[in-house]
């Protein structure tokens, strides 16, 4: 009876009733009704119970007053607990992510222990190249190194740039308490234990601590999406992908990060489910990027191409096409928009549809034929980046108005007065546009654009390479004289200039440090083989200039070196639409064939050791034994059984004529 005195605090739960099917909903409703808690406490309770419907209907009501910063704390808790619905609800009710996300809060999110298991700690340990203590606190600079490691190539994260490192040092270094006090922040992030201070200080960068934007990020949804991807929170990552700018770039970056993390998980012998889940997440983001590109291409082809070549300042100044190549997203690159863009970029300003190779070769061999080729206008090149547009404007000034403009206007007025149809007027306008395409580009500009087109550079290189191979054939097939002939000097010059070109490629690459430039350059297979071939040729040239017997050794090196330069033709064949697929297929088959070679090597070695031990039991220790183990059995694979060495005495007696016959 005492309980009935406060009926308003009693909640009746009917099992099986349609109105109250969840007992946790009834319990939470009773708690909110009975406890005279504040709105932030009620929100925390609903967040702990993961009941966004209660928060939406009973907590976020009209006229509810919220203390300053209470919703931001709830947002932090929702992110830590991976409550996507609560994050969405808080954003709908006025939480500004630009104001919420600070450097300290983002770092706290990276160091949370809640949520699904992830590989972030192992990645940080790999980039730091050493064991980390159990209580190691991950910094945003560490995250920047992880992102650069996963993205690969010349990608540069904003967290590792000089300005951010200097700001981070001012906030979390020796000046940290003063800086946080000026920024109005609490000192809730302890310093990393065991940190060593160095006398070398980074170059000072002017930072206005009174600026309220100094501790915030210009694109908070970018940073939070990357955080969700690295922490393996797929639903949260998809939610942040839907908000903010540059959706296509974010999808491609997430695709690349998930794919790289899946590769690292498989290399570190982790549970297979982690690698499979990351690969699945990568496919999801890749599909989103393709769907977005397809939708953009259907709406406006020109703008879709510009979208692929727009330089993204927040993503290391890369373009969406470069990000797709880095992620090896074949479906994205195979899309019609990407292929049309690549074709236009391959042609440069040349307007050719049929027999482009023959026309280019004819233009190279007979330069006057360049005048007969058609060229594109600036308006026909939507793929140009901002830097290319500025360069083109400097090279090609605006044309003065045509003196026939007034005459054309008079003709149009006369046409209207005479009552001609609109179809004839539009047809005349189209014809004028076609004629203007031929007269806008001057002669000097045509010559420049012809030799600057990628397809022309490719055929120039191919023809020069074929000529180089012919001369190389000549010097290895004929007798080598004491001093190099003219043909040999040309070959030496070609190799020397090729080496200079490789050095230019390294120095002009995107990474800032020389060591990083070399690492990125060596990631390409053909660059490594080119380096070996050039060094081998240099050794052969030095020996060839000496007296005998070194000159003969140099000639042998020449003969071995030309094998590689013939194999190098496969890289040129890869451009052809007919030969290219076969080259790729053979390359993949060679990798798979290595496993069969290893298995066959085991059988070959077992037979070779037994054969050598039985036939030659009295051999002395020698390195020739290693050769003899494989030499004879290797040729037996091809059917050579060495019959004359099997039972030699009987074979000799059968061929010896008997006496008296």
Secondary structure by P-SEA (a helix, b strand, c coil): cccccccccbbbbbccccccccaaaaaaaaaaacccccaaaaaaaaaaaccaaaaaccccccccccccaaaaaaaaaaaaaccaaaaaaaaaacccccccccaaaaaaaaacccccccaaaaaaaaaacccccccccccaaaaaaaaaaaaccccccccccaaaaaaaaaacccaaaaaaaaaccccccccccbbbbbcccccccccccccccccccccaaaaaaaaaaaacaaaaaaaaaacccaaaaaaaaaaaaaaaaaaaaaaacccaaaaaaaaaaaaaaaaaaaaaaaaaaaacaaaaaaaaaccccccccccaaaaaaaaccccccccaaaaaaaaaaaacccccccaaaaaaaaaaacccccccbbbbcccccccccaaaaaaaaaaccccccccaaaaaaaaaaaaaaacccaaaaaaaaaaaaaaaaaccccaaaaaaaaaacaaaaaaaaaaaaaaaaaaaaaaaaccccccccaaaaaaaaaaaaaaaaaaaaaaacccccaaaaaaaaaccaaaaaaaaaaaaaaaaaaaaacccaaaaaaaaaaaaaaaaaaaaccccccccccaaaaaaaaaaaaaaaaaaaaaaaaaaaaaaaaaaaaaccccccccaaaaaacaaaaaaaaccccccccaaaaaaaaacccccc
